[in-house]
Amino acid sequence: MGLYSTFVTTAQADSFVAAAQLLELSPSTLGRRIKKLESILKTQLFTRTTRQVNITEAGQRYLEAYSGVLSQLDSIEQDMACENSEPRGTLRVSIPNTFGRLHISPYLGEFLRCYPKLKLELIQKDNFEDLMQQNLDVAIRIGTLSNSSLRAKRIAPNIRRLVASPDYLAQAGVPQWPADIQNHQCLHFSYLSQGKKWQLTKDKVTRKVEITPTLMCDDASALLAAALDGSGIALLADFITYSHLQKGTLVEVLPQWKLNQSDIYAVYPNTGFLAQKSRVFIDFFAQKISAALLL
């Protein structure tokens, strides 16, 4: 039991004996606590007689001020409890451009209807934002994570394939070996960490193919459009091409040869706990992405 709570109980009881009984303390222990608080505050809080305790003017001011603080704390605790049961406030999220357009934007209305007290701020760009500097709650990261100071939740695998349109392959021929790719028009994503090399593996045999891109772009949507239009072979992730592979508007090139795979993560600051507003965002869109990719 703190000194301040002891003071409030004593002020409300108007008696050391009654307050001591309420607090399950001896009257002498209660008296020592009041004296200690008076020493800290450097003022007398009560006038005492053998039968009665009266609060002083200074004590009354302190009681009113302390009661105001308690009221504010109660209000804050209620707001926090409401936030835990019903997410509210502003949620700032950073997402890659193409991923956001395909797997976040189509469901934003549904998400906001599910959580009407949330306000959402989306930052769509392919370069990584510093979560702490940009005051971000969540960021979607694709590939290998490098910042160990962040917490991460895996959302889905990031499977990548070489793809092309049936028309392009009918005209240019179907590659049979990784080296054949060098004779084709290649559509290259400029943010790939390995530069202008595509690394393929089959049965523990790895081949690195140096390409000369016909098109190099930092927007995967543009590469997808070019591949669909028959402009060449593109290295793209399933979250971009899945529906087109299912429809047959794109086909996989060298399907027996696999590219380096990674994962899609939701990352958030390592603050010891995941805020409810961040949790519902991650869970909601993880489910949508899994459904879209039939995971």
N, C-alpha and C positions, 0 to 999 in steps of 0.2 A: 504494500500500500504506500503510495507516494505522499510526500509532505502536503502537496496541494490538495489531494483528495481528502486527507485528514482534516485540513483546514475547512474545506467546504462542508464536510459532514458535521464538524463541530459548530460551525456557524448556523447550520440548519437545525441542529438539535438544541441549541441554547444551553448546553450542559456538557461538561467534560465527562461526567459519569454516563449520561445517555449516549454520547458520541462514542465513548470507549466500548460500551456494550454493543453498539451497532458495528463497530470495527473489530470487535473481538480482541481488544487490547486492554491492558490495565490502565487506569486513569493516570498513573505516573508516567507510563510510556507515552501516552497521548500528550501529556503535558510537555514532555521533553521534545516531542516532534514539533509542537506549536512553537516552543521557545527557539528551536533550531530554525524554523521558517522565519520567525521574527528577526532572528540574527542575520539571516541571509538578506531579508528585505530592509533591514535596519529601521524597523518601525514596529510599534505595538499594534497587534491585531485584535486583541481582546482585553477587556478589564475583567478581573476575576474576583469573585467573593466566594465564601465557603459554600454557598448554595446556587449561585447563578454565574453565568458567563455572558457578558455583553460585548457585542462586536463594536469596535471603535469606528470612527469616521474613516480613518485610513483603511481599516479592515473591510468596511463596506465598499469602498471604492475598488479595492482589490478583488473582492468577491464578485462585483458586477463585471469588472474587466475579465476575470477568469471565466465567469459564466459565459461571456461573449465569445471567448476563445473556444470553450467547449462546444458552444452552439455551432461555430464555424467548423470545428473538427467533425461534429456529427453530420453536418451538411456535406462535407468532403467525403466522409465515409459512405454516406448514402449514395452520392454521385458515383463513387468508385464501385459500389455494389451494383448499381444500375448498369454501369459500363461492363461489368463482368457478366451480367445476365443478358444485357442488350447492348451490343457494341455501338458506340457513338463517338463523335469527334471527327477530326480530319485524319485521313489515312493517305500518306504520300508513298507512291509506288513507282519504281523505275523498271521499265520493261524494254527489251529489244524491239526494234521497229516492226519487222515482219512477224515475229512471234505475237506481238501485241495485236496487230491487225487481224491475224488469223484466229487467235485463241483467247484473246482477252476482250477486245472491242465488241464482238458479237453478243457477249453475255453481260455487258455492263449494266444494261437496263434491268435484267433479271436480278443481278446481284444487289443493285441499289433498292429494288423493290423488297428484297428479302431483309435488308438492313436499312430502313428508312431514316435512321438517325445518324447514319454515317455520311460524311462528305469525302469524296475521293479526288485526289490530285494525281494524275498520271503523267509521268515524264517518259516519253518514248524516244530512245536513242540507242544506238548500238555500242557506243563506248561506255565503259563501266563508270558509274558515278560513285563517289565516296559517300557512303551512307551517313556517316557522322557529320561531315562537312555540309552535305546537302539536306540534312535533317529528314532523311528517308526512313520510313518504317519497314519497308520490304523492297527487295529488288529481285528480279528474275535474272538468273545467270545461266548461261549455256556453255558447257565445256568444263575444263579443269579449274577448280577453285584455287586461288593463290593466297587469299587473305585469311589467315588462320584466326584473326580476331573476330570474325563473324560466325554466327551460328547458321547452319544450313539444313534444309529439309529437301531431300530428293523428291522431285515431282514425277519425273518420267525419264526413260532412257532417251538419249539423243542419238538415234541411229541415222547414219548418213549413207547415201548410195550415189553411184553414177547413174544419171538418167538422161534420156533423150526422147524426142518424139518419134513415133513410128515412121513418119514421113522423112525425117532426117536420116534415120538408119537405112531406110529403103534406098535413098539416093547416095549416101556416103559409105554404106556398108557397115556391118556389125563387127566391132572389135572382138577378136578371139583371145588376145593376150594383152597384158598391160602396155607393152611397148607399142601396140597398134594405136593407142590413144594419141601418140605424137603426130599421127597422120590425120587427125581430126580437128575440127574447130572445137575449142574448149571455152567454156563460160566459167569464169573464176571469181570467187568471192574474195575481195581484197583484204578482209580481216582475218583470213586463215593464218594461223601462227606458223605453218610450215612453208610459207611463201608460195612460189609457183611450182610446187611439187605435190603430186598426189601419191600417197603411199597406200598400197594394196597388199593384202596378205591372204594366202591360201595354203592350208596344210603346213603352217609354220614357215612358209617361204614368203619373204617380203620383197616387193619391188617398189622402187621410187621412180615415178615417171615425171620427168621435167616437161612442163607444158609451156606453150607460147599462146596465151589466151587471145582469142578473137575478141572477147568482151571481158573486161575486168571491172567489177562494180562493188560498191560497199552496201548495196541494197539487194538483199536476196530475192525480193519480189520482182525486181527487174530481171534477174537471172532466170527466175521461173518463167516469166513471160517470154523471154528469148528462147528458152528451151521448148516451151509449148509451140512457139512459132516456127520451130525447126531450124534454129540458128546454131545448134551444136550440142555437145555433151556438157552437162553441168553436174557439179558435186553439190548436192543439196540434202538437207535433213528431212527425215520422214514427216516432221510436223509441218513442213512446207509442201511436200509432194504426195503425201499419203492418198488423198482423195483422187488425185490424177492417176496414180498407179492403179488404184482400184477401178477407175473408169477406163483405163487403157489409153488415155491421152498422153501419158508418158510410160516408158518401159525402162526396166533396170538394165544397165549395161554391165557386162562381166559380173553376173550375179554370184558366181562362185568365189569371187575375190571380194574380201571385206575391207572396209576402211576403218581407221581408228575410231572407236566409239567413245562417247562420253555420256554425260547426264545433264538433265535440266534441273536446276535447283531454285528454291526460294531461299534467299539469305536475309538475315535481319541482325541488328546489333546484338552483341553479347552482353545483355544487361541483366541476366539472371533469370528472366522469365519472358515469355512471349505474350504480348498484349492481346487481349481478346479480339480487337479489331483486326490485327494482323493475322491471327489464327483463322478467323472465319474467311478472310480473303484467300489465304493459302489453301485451305481445305476445299473451298468452293471451286476454285479454278483447277486444282489438282484433279478433282472429279471430272470436270468438263474436258480437260486434256486427255485423261485416260479414256473417256468415252469416245472422243474424236479419233483417237489412235487405236481404239479397240484393244487396250492394254488389259 
